[in-house]
Amino acid sequence: MTIKDTFYHDMAVKPSGMVDHLSGAQWAKLAPLMTQHERFTPGTVISRRGDFLDHSLLLLDGLIARSVPRGQRARSTFVALQFPGEFVDLHAFPLKQLDHDVISLTDTHVAIISHEPLRELLNGDVDMARKLWLMTLVDASIHRHWVMRNSAMRALARVANFLSEFDARMTAAYGMERQSLPFSLRQTDIADATGLTSVHVSRTLRELREHGCCAVTGGKLLIHDRAGLHKVGQFEPAYLYMPQAEAAL
């Protein structure tokens, strides 16, 4: 990735989302390392698999997909989505090269953290290293759930489960539940994330609307019956390891 249009942004306030796993004191140590920011338009390939990476990204706004190409003419498969308040590619810190592309799905705003100052910080702060490791383990937990969902669930449950996860992770990003969420994903994006065809996705969205669970319309996800959506999607949020759940242990 070429870093351009660099500007400075006040990072004193910790974003909501998965970064809430960090304490206020830990954020105060990490935030000063993220003085460079960048914005991407929808469809931008932020990094390609095999690129050498000497930095990682924290998503501040928008949606980013991790995507594996299936061939020159075939659509890619989404293997993960990243939401505001989540590190997009923190695992690039030890790996340096990723096995997938990182693509902006919407207008996005990211903070950039270079690996060298991050290494210096972690060498002197074991608990900080543990918290960042925890976040990569949560990514792995979500990936395992996606594998199970896309291989074991029928189409209706699969899409309902995906929308339930979207709702839960956007709730974490906003810091509160909402009945109306911005939803810029296309039906082809949902298909790529759930292993279905666009025709299947269209049919299941209609069924969920008819069941009174939710509706996707006008760039919004409208939640009419959250409990009903969870029931159809067999959704149990434990695999997300939300920061609030950790604090309750």
NUPAVEX-930437 format. One record per residue (C-alpha): x, y, z; residue in one letter; residue number from 0. Coordinates in pm, 1 decimal. Example, Ala and Ser with C-alpha at 12.3 -4.5 7.8 and 13.67 -1.06 7.14 Angstrom:
<sites>
site east 1230.0 north -450.0 up 780.0 aa A i 0;
site east 1367.0 north -106.0 up 714.0 aa S i 1;
</sites>
This chain:
<sites>
site east 0.0 north 0.0 up 0.0 aa M i 0;
site east 121.3 north 348.2 up -80.5 aa T i 1;
site east 52.3 north 584.9 up 206.0 aa I i 2;
site east -82.2 north 911.2 up 64.1 aa K i 3;
site east -302.9 north 1203.7 up 163.2 aa D i 4;
site east -155.0 north 1174.8 up 511.4 aa T i 5;
site east -318.9 north 1393.3 up 772.9 aa F i 6;
site east -338.5 north 1406.3 up 1150.8 aa Y i 7;
site east -637.0 north 1315.6 up 1360.8 aa H i 8;
site east -699.7 north 1337.3 up 1733.8 aa D i 9;
site east -664.3 north 980.0 up 1862.4 aa M i 10;
site east -697.8 north 1072.7 up 2229.1 aa A i 11;
site east -1047.9 north 923.1 up 2240.7 aa V i 12;
site east -1044.7 north 545.1 up 2206.3 aa K i 13;
site east -1284.5 north 417.4 up 1936.1 aa P i 14;
site east -1559.7 north 174.3 up 2028.0 aa S i 15;
site east -1542.0 north -181.3 up 1896.1 aa G i 16;
site east -1292.2 north -461.7 up 1949.5 aa M i 17;
site east -1026.5 north -207.9 up 2047.6 aa V i 18;
site east -1224.3 north -180.4 up 2373.7 aa D i 19;
site east -1026.5 north -487.7 up 2479.6 aa H i 20;
site east -751.3 north -232.2 up 2552.3 aa L i 21;
site east -762.2 north -36.1 up 2875.5 aa S i 22;
site east -752.8 north 341.8 up 2867.5 aa G i 23;
site east -388.7 north 334.9 up 2978.7 aa A i 24;
site east -298.4 north 89.1 up 2702.9 aa Q i 25;
site east -475.0 north 300.5 up 2439.7 aa W i 26;
site east -281.7 north 604.4 up 2561.6 aa A i 27;
site east 42.0 north 416.1 up 2481.4 aa K i 28;
site east -74.1 north 283.6 up 2143.4 aa L i 29;
site east -256.7 north 585.6 up 1999.3 aa A i 30;
site east 51.8 north 810.6 up 1961.4 aa P i 31;
site east 199.0 north 552.2 up 1721.3 aa L i 32;
site east -95.0 north 601.1 up 1480.2 aa M i 33;
site east -31.8 north 954.8 up 1352.9 aa T i 34;
site east -75.9 north 860.4 up 985.8 aa Q i 35;
site east -424.1 north 810.9 up 845.1 aa H i 36;
site east -571.2 north 736.5 up 505.3 aa E i 37;
site east -909.9 north 720.9 up 337.1 aa R i 38;
site east -1011.5 north 471.2 up 67.9 aa F i 39;
site east -1300.7 north 466.9 up -175.1 aa T i 40;
site east -1522.1 north 157.4 up -225.5 aa P i 41;
site east -1352.3 north -122.8 up -417.2 aa G i 42;
site east -996.3 north -10.1 up -345.2 aa T i 43;
site east -749.1 north -296.2 up -304.6 aa V i 44;
site east -560.0 north -175.9 up 1.8 aa I i 45;
site east -308.1 north -459.6 up -8.9 aa S i 46;
site east -268.3 north -768.8 up -224.7 aa R i 47;
site east -173.3 north -1112.7 up -105.2 aa R i 48;
site east 202.4 north -1153.3 up -112.1 aa G i 49;
site east 272.7 north -780.6 up -66.6 aa D i 50;
site east 539.2 north -701.2 up 190.5 aa F i 51;
site east 376.2 north -513.1 up 479.7 aa L i 52;
site east 567.0 north -308.5 up 735.5 aa D i 53;
site east 254.0 north -159.8 up 894.6 aa H i 54;
site east -96.6 north -256.9 up 1005.9 aa S i 55;
site east -429.6 north -75.2 up 994.3 aa L i 56;
site east -693.5 north 13.4 up 1251.7 aa L i 57;
site east -1033.0 north 68.4 up 1089.1 aa L i 58;
site east -1197.0 north 387.6 up 1215.8 aa L i 59;
site east -1492.3 north 407.4 up 976.9 aa D i 60;
site east -1643.7 north 193.5 up 700.2 aa G i 61;
site east -1616.8 north -176.3 up 615.4 aa L i 62;
site east -1317.5 north -374.7 up 488.1 aa I i 63;
site east -1313.6 north -730.0 up 350.1 aa A i 64;
site east -1036.8 north -986.0 up 352.5 aa R i 65;
site east -1080.2 north -1164.0 up 21.9 aa S i 66;
site east -927.2 north -1468.5 up -147.7 aa V i 67;
site east -935.3 north -1466.4 up -531.7 aa P i 68;
site east -1078.5 north -1785.3 up -685.9 aa R i 69;
site east -927.1 north -1739.7 up -1030.9 aa G i 70;
site east -883.3 north -1478.6 up -1298.8 aa Q i 71;
site east -1250.0 north -1470.0 up -1398.9 aa R i 72;
site east -1423.0 north -1596.2 up -1086.7 aa A i 73;
site east -1550.1 north -1378.0 up -804.1 aa R i 74;
site east -1343.6 north -1363.4 up -489.7 aa S i 75;
site east -1451.2 north -1524.7 up -164.2 aa T i 76;
site east -1480.7 north -1305.6 up 143.0 aa F i 77;
site east -1313.0 north -1482.1 up 433.8 aa V i 78;
site east -1360.7 north -1199.2 up 685.1 aa A i 79;
site east -1515.8 north -856.9 up 732.9 aa L i 80;
site east -1364.1 north -589.8 up 953.3 aa Q i 81;
site east -1573.1 north -330.1 up 1132.7 aa F i 82;
site east -1488.5 north 7.5 up 1290.4 aa P i 83;
site east -1274.2 north -27.7 up 1600.2 aa G i 84;
site east -1100.5 north -341.8 up 1469.3 aa E i 85;
site east -745.8 north -399.1 up 1349.7 aa F i 86;
site east -765.5 north -510.4 up 987.4 aa V i 87;
site east -434.9 north -689.2 up 945.1 aa D i 88;
site east -258.0 north -699.3 up 1280.4 aa L i 89;
site east -138.4 north -1051.3 up 1194.2 aa H i 90;
site east 80.4 north -886.5 up 927.7 aa A i 91;
site east 301.3 north -775.0 up 1218.7 aa F i 92;
site east 463.0 north -1121.0 up 1255.0 aa P i 93;
site east 377.9 north -1259.1 up 909.2 aa L i 94;
site east 481.1 north -959.6 up 688.9 aa K i 95;
site east 291.8 north -1113.6 up 394.9 aa Q i 96;
site east -76.2 north -1204.7 up 387.2 aa L i 97;
site east -241.1 north -1487.7 up 194.3 aa D i 98;
site east -539.2 north -1272.2 up 94.2 aa H i 99;
site east -631.7 north -930.0 up -43.7 aa D i 100;
site east -757.5 north -648.8 up 177.4 aa V i 101;
site east -1034.9 north -449.3 up 4.8 aa I i 102;
site east -1243.0 north -148.7 up 110.8 aa S i 103;
site east -1613.8 north -219.7 up 64.3 aa L i 104;
site east -1728.5 north 132.6 up 147.5 aa T i 105;
site east -1566.8 north 469.8 up 199.1 aa D i 106;
site east -1319.0 north 386.9 up 473.3 aa T i 107;
site east -1094.2 north 572.1 up 714.1 aa H i 108;
site east -797.4 north 389.6 up 867.8 aa V i 109;
site east -518.8 north 470.1 up 1109.7 aa A i 110;
site east -176.0 north 329.6 up 1022.1 aa I i 111;
site east 67.2 north 182.7 up 1273.8 aa I i 112;
site east 420.7 north 100.0 up 1158.6 aa S i 113;
site east 560.5 north -228.2 up 1283.5 aa H i 114;
site east 896.6 north -102.3 up 1408.1 aa E i 115;
site east 762.8 north 133.3 up 1679.9 aa P i 116;
site east 497.4 north -127.7 up 1761.7 aa L i 117;
site east 773.1 north -384.7 up 1816.5 aa R i 118;
site east 955.8 north -147.1 up 2049.7 aa E i 119;
site east 637.1 north -88.9 up 2250.0 aa L i 120;
site east 552.2 north -459.3 up 2281.1 aa L i 121;
site east 906.4 north -553.8 up 2381.3 aa N i 122;
site east 852.2 north -353.4 up 2699.3 aa G i 123;
site east 484.1 north -426.4 up 2762.8 aa D i 124;
site east 387.2 north -791.8 up 2790.5 aa V i 125;
site east 23.8 north -719.9 up 2879.5 aa D i 126;
site east -17.9 north -499.7 up 2572.3 aa M i 127;
site east 126.8 north -780.1 up 2359.5 aa A i 128;
site east -123.2 north -1022.1 up 2515.1 aa R i 129;
site east -417.6 north -792.1 up 2435.4 aa K i 130;
site east -315.5 north -749.9 up 2070.7 aa L i 131;
site east -262.1 north -1125.8 up 2046.0 aa W i 132;
site east -613.0 north -1170.3 up 2190.7 aa L i 133;
site east -757.5 north -961.8 up 1905.8 aa M i 134;
site east -594.1 north -1182.0 up 1642.7 aa T i 135;
site east -733.0 north -1487.1 up 1825.2 aa L i 136;
site east -1081.2 north -1334.5 up 1807.7 aa V i 137;
site east -1032.3 north -1295.9 up 1430.8 aa D i 138;
site east -949.4 north -1667.3 up 1417.6 aa A i 139;
site east -1258.4 north -1755.0 up 1623.4 aa S i 140;
site east -1480.8 north -1558.0 up 1385.8 aa I i 141;
site east -1316.6 north -1727.6 up 1087.5 aa H i 142;
site east -1391.1 north -2072.2 up 1235.2 aa R i 143;
site east -1752.8 north -1969.5 up 1280.3 aa H i 144;
site east -1771.6 north -1858.2 up 916.6 aa W i 145;
site east -1638.4 north -2197.7 up 806.0 aa V i 146;
site east -1904.7 north -2373.6 up 1013.4 aa M i 147;
site east -2183.7 north -2140.3 up 899.1 aa R i 148;
site east -2100.6 north -2161.6 up 529.5 aa N i 149;
site east -2063.5 north -2538.7 up 531.9 aa S i 150;
site east -2333.4 north -2655.4 up 774.1 aa A i 151;
site east -2622.4 north -2407.1 up 759.1 aa M i 152;
site east -2899.8 north -2383.7 up 503.8 aa R i 153;
site east -2934.5 north -2062.2 up 304.5 aa A i 154;
site east -3196.4 north -1887.7 up 522.2 aa L i 155;
site east -3014.2 north -1960.6 up 847.3 aa A i 156;
site east -2682.9 north -1868.9 up 686.7 aa R i 157;
site east -2792.7 north -1520.2 up 581.5 aa V i 158;
site east -2978.6 north -1461.8 up 909.4 aa A i 159;
site east -2665.5 north -1560.5 up 1100.1 aa N i 160;
site east -2452.0 north -1326.5 up 887.9 aa F i 161;
site east -2690.9 north -1034.2 up 946.9 aa L i 162;
site east -2702.2 north -1112.6 up 1320.0 aa S i 163;
site east -2322.7 north -1094.7 up 1332.9 aa E i 164;
site east -2325.9 north -772.0 up 1132.2 aa F i 165;
site east -2572.4 north -624.3 up 1382.7 aa D i 166;
site east -2365.9 north -739.5 up 1683.4 aa A i 167;
site east -2036.4 north -604.4 up 1551.4 aa R i 168;
site east -2191.6 north -274.3 up 1444.3 aa M i 169;
site east -2347.2 north -250.6 up 1791.6 aa T i 170;
site east -1995.8 north -285.5 up 1935.3 aa A i 171;
site east -1866.9 north -19.4 up 1694.9 aa A i 172;
site east -2144.8 north 225.0 up 1788.6 aa Y i 173;
site east -2136.9 north 134.6 up 2157.6 aa G i 174;
site east -2515.0 north 80.4 up 2157.3 aa M i 175;
site east -2792.2 north -118.4 up 1987.2 aa E i 176;
site east -2975.9 north 44.4 up 1698.3 aa R i 177;
site east -3283.1 north -62.6 up 1506.8 aa Q i 178;
site east -3147.9 north 95.6 up 1186.4 aa S i 179;
site east -2789.8 north 35.2 up 1073.0 aa L i 180;
site east -2606.1 north 168.6 up 768.1 aa P i 181;
site east -2573.5 north -121.3 up 525.9 aa F i 182;
site east -2373.9 north -53.4 up 210.5 aa S i 183;
site east -2317.1 north -419.1 up 123.0 aa L i 184;
site east -2457.3 north -538.8 up -207.8 aa R i 185;
site east -2632.4 north -872.7 up -249.9 aa Q i 186;
site east -2318.9 north -995.1 up -428.1 aa T i 187;
site east -2114.8 north -900.9 up -118.6 aa D i 188;
site east -2348.3 north -1100.5 up 106.2 aa I i 189;
site east -2322.4 north -1389.2 up -142.4 aa A i 190;
site east -1941.1 north -1375.0 up -132.0 aa D i 191;
site east -1947.3 north -1376.9 up 249.4 aa A i 192;
site east -2195.2 north -1663.4 up 283.3 aa T i 193;
site east -2096.4 north -1888.6 up -5.6 aa G i 194;
site east -2433.3 north -1847.3 up -177.9 aa L i 195;
site east -2548.1 north -1714.7 up -513.3 aa T i 196;
site east -2702.2 north -1369.6 up -545.3 aa S i 197;
site east -3032.6 north -1538.6 up -632.8 aa V i 198;
site east -3023.8 north -1732.5 up -303.3 aa H i 199;
site east -2943.4 north -1413.1 up -112.5 aa V i 200;
site east -3231.2 north -1224.5 up -275.4 aa S i 201;
site east -3472.4 north -1504.1 up -185.5 aa R i 202;
site east -3356.2 north -1529.4 up 177.2 aa T i 203;
site east -3370.6 north -1153.0 up 230.4 aa L i 204;
site east -3730.0 north -1161.2 up 109.3 aa R i 205;
site east -3809.1 north -1447.2 up 349.1 aa E i 206;
site east -3653.6 north -1261.8 up 643.6 aa L i 207;
site east -3859.2 north -955.0 up 555.7 aa R i 208;
site east -4177.0 north -1163.2 up 532.3 aa E i 209;
site east -4096.6 north -1329.3 up 867.4 aa H i 210;
site east -4082.6 north -978.7 up 1019.6 aa G i 211;
site east -3719.2 north -1020.2 up 1130.4 aa C i 212;
site east -3541.6 north -751.1 up 930.7 aa C i 213;
site east -3528.3 north -567.9 up 600.3 aa A i 214;
site east -3242.3 north -444.5 up 383.7 aa V i 215;
site east -3357.1 north -133.3 up 200.7 aa T i 216;
site east -3224.9 north 207.4 up 98.9 aa G i 217;
site east -2874.3 north 138.6 up 226.8 aa G i 218;
site east -3005.8 north 41.3 up 571.5 aa K i 219;
site east -3044.7 north -279.7 up 770.5 aa L i 220;
site east -3370.2 north -239.3 up 964.2 aa L i 221;
site east -3398.2 north -475.0 up 1262.1 aa I i 222;
site east -3765.9 north -543.7 up 1336.1 aa H i 223;
site east -3729.1 north -853.2 up 1557.2 aa D i 224;
site east -3374.9 north -909.3 up 1683.4 aa R i 225;
site east -3463.7 north -1218.7 up 1886.3 aa A i 226;
site east -3647.9 north -1365.9 up 1587.5 aa G i 227;
site east -3350.3 north -1297.7 up 1358.6 aa L i 228;
site east -3119.0 north -1470.0 up 1606.6 aa H i 229;
site east -3351.3 north -1769.8 up 1626.7 aa K i 230;
site east -3369.3 north -1811.6 up 1249.0 aa V i 231;
site east -2991.2 north -1771.2 up 1223.7 aa G i 232;
site east -2912.1 north -1992.9 up 1526.0 aa Q i 233;
site east -2697.8 north -1701.9 up 1640.9 aa F i 234;
site east -2498.8 north -1729.8 up 1963.8 aa E i 235;
site east -2251.6 north -1438.5 up 2000.2 aa P i 236;
site east -1999.8 north -1608.4 up 2231.6 aa A i 237;
site east -1753.9 north -1665.5 up 1942.5 aa Y i 238;
site east -1720.7 north -1287.3 up 1900.7 aa L i 239;
site east -1558.6 north -1248.7 up 2245.6 aa Y i 240;
site east -1698.0 north -898.4 up 2286.2 aa M i 241;
site east -1496.2 north -675.7 up 2521.3 aa P i 242;
site east -1796.8 north -637.2 up 2755.0 aa Q i 243;
site east -1822.8 north -1016.2 up 2785.0 aa A i 244;
site east -1452.9 north -1037.8 up 2875.6 aa E i 245;
site east -1495.6 north -770.7 up 3144.6 aa A i 246;
site east -1782.4 north -970.2 up 3298.7 aa A i 247;
site east -1566.2 north -1280.7 up 3350.4 aa L i 248;
</sites>
